[in-house]
Amino acid sequence: MIRCSIALLLTMLTASCTVGPDYKPPVVPVPKQWHEATKINLTGLHLSRSYEAHPDQWWKTFNDPVLNRLITDAIAANLDLKQALVRVKEARAQRWVTITAGLPSITGKSNVNRRFNNTSSTSQT
């Protein structure tokens, strides 16, 4: 019990330490109103063209091959995503079946017969 009390007291003492009397918080520029993202992000770095073309692949703006590989592996191993994709493909196929059932259909039938008459043989009638 005494050990727990000492540990709790030490934790509280270290957590309550101040930074110092001459600490000044950093000045961070904050806009007065929210604006949509521009081609220059908040850090002043230009966004890559891959982000502008494909915002759903935002991680490629970091130009990190390890991150790209990890996300590619995660997408490939995501069974829920694969199952959802299969269900979407099945629904699209079923939609086409339903649509084509209401369309007019054309049927045709052909029959070709060829008969050779043997003119060299004699027939008695």
C-alpha positions as CSV (number, residue, x, y, z in Angstrom):
1,M,0.0,0.0,0.0
2,I,2.8,2.4,0.8
3,R,4.6,1.6,-2.5
4,C,1.4,2.5,-4.4
5,S,1.1,5.7,-2.5
6,I,4.7,6.6,-3.2
7,A,4.3,5.8,-6.9
8,L,1.1,7.8,-7.1
9,L,2.8,10.8,-5.4
10,L,5.9,10.6,-7.7
11,T,3.6,10.5,-10.7
12,M,1.6,13.5,-9.6
13,L,4.8,15.5,-8.9
14,T,6.4,14.8,-12.2
15,A,3.1,15.5,-14.1
16,S,2.8,18.9,-12.3
17,C,6.2,20.2,-13.3
18,T,6.1,23.5,-15.1
19,V,8.1,24.4,-18.2
20,G,9.8,27.4,-16.6
21,P,9.2,31.0,-15.8
22,D,10.6,32.3,-19.1
23,Y,8.5,29.9,-21.3
24,K,6.8,31.6,-24.2
25,P,4.3,29.6,-26.3
26,P,5.1,29.6,-30.1
27,V,3.2,31.9,-32.3
28,V,1.2,30.0,-34.8
29,P,-0.5,31.9,-37.6
30,V,-4.2,31.0,-37.6
31,P,-6.5,32.3,-40.3
32,K,-9.7,34.1,-39.2
33,Q,-11.8,32.0,-41.5
34,W,-11.5,28.5,-43.1
35,H,-10.6,28.4,-46.7
36,E,-10.5,25.5,-49.1
37,A,-7.2,23.9,-49.6
38,T,-5.1,25.6,-52.3
39,K,-2.1,24.3,-54.2
40,I,0.1,25.4,-51.3
41,N,-0.8,23.6,-48.0
42,L,-0.4,25.1,-44.5
43,T,3.3,24.2,-44.2
44,G,4.1,26.2,-47.4
45,L,5.0,23.1,-49.4
46,H,3.5,22.7,-52.8
47,L,1.2,19.7,-53.2
48,S,2.2,17.2,-55.7
49,R,0.3,16.8,-59.0
50,S,-0.6,13.2,-58.0
51,Y,-2.7,14.6,-55.1
52,E,-4.4,17.1,-57.4
53,A,-5.2,14.3,-60.0
54,H,-6.1,11.6,-57.4
55,P,-7.2,13.0,-54.0
56,D,-8.2,9.5,-53.0
57,Q,-4.5,8.5,-53.0
58,W,-3.4,11.3,-50.6
59,W,-0.6,9.2,-49.1
60,K,1.4,9.5,-52.4
61,T,2.1,13.1,-51.6
62,F,4.6,12.0,-49.0
63,N,6.7,10.3,-51.7
64,D,7.4,7.4,-49.3
65,P,7.8,4.0,-51.1
66,V,7.4,2.1,-47.8
67,L,4.1,3.8,-47.1
68,N,3.0,3.2,-50.7
69,R,3.9,-0.5,-50.3
70,L,2.1,-0.8,-47.0
71,I,-1.1,0.7,-48.3
72,T,-0.9,-1.4,-51.5
73,D,-0.5,-4.6,-49.3
74,A,-3.3,-3.5,-47.0
75,I,-5.7,-2.9,-49.9
76,A,-4.7,-6.3,-51.5
77,A,-5.3,-8.2,-48.3
78,N,-8.5,-6.5,-47.4
79,L,-11.1,-9.2,-47.7
80,D,-14.0,-6.9,-46.9
81,L,-13.1,-4.7,-49.8
82,K,-12.8,-7.7,-52.1
83,Q,-16.1,-9.1,-51.0
84,A,-17.7,-5.7,-51.5
85,L,-16.2,-5.4,-55.0
86,V,-17.6,-8.9,-55.9
87,R,-21.0,-7.9,-54.6
88,V,-20.9,-4.7,-56.7
89,K,-20.0,-6.8,-59.8
90,E,-22.8,-9.3,-59.1
91,A,-25.3,-6.5,-58.7
92,R,-24.2,-4.9,-62.0
93,A,-24.5,-8.3,-63.8
94,Q,-28.0,-8.8,-62.3
95,R,-28.9,-5.3,-63.4
96,W,-28.0,-6.1,-66.9
97,V,-30.0,-9.3,-66.8
98,T,-33.0,-7.4,-65.6
99,I,-32.6,-4.7,-68.2
100,T,-32.2,-7.1,-71.1
101,A,-35.2,-9.1,-70.0
102,G,-37.4,-6.1,-70.8
103,L,-35.8,-5.5,-74.2
104,P,-37.2,-6.9,-77.4
105,S,-35.5,-10.0,-78.7
106,I,-34.9,-11.2,-82.2
107,T,-34.9,-14.8,-83.0
108,G,-34.3,-16.5,-86.3
109,K,-34.1,-19.9,-87.7
110,S,-32.6,-21.1,-90.9
111,N,-32.5,-24.4,-92.6
112,V,-30.5,-25.4,-95.7
113,N,-30.8,-28.6,-97.6
114,R,-28.9,-29.6,-100.6
115,R,-29.9,-32.4,-102.7
116,F,-27.7,-33.9,-105.4
117,N,-29.5,-35.6,-108.3
118,N,-27.5,-38.3,-109.9
119,T,-28.1,-37.8,-113.6
120,S,-25.8,-40.6,-114.7
121,S,-27.8,-43.4,-113.0
122,T,-30.8,-44.7,-114.7
123,S,-34.0,-44.8,-112.9
124,Q,-37.0,-46.8,-114.0
125,T,-40.4,-45.4,-113.3
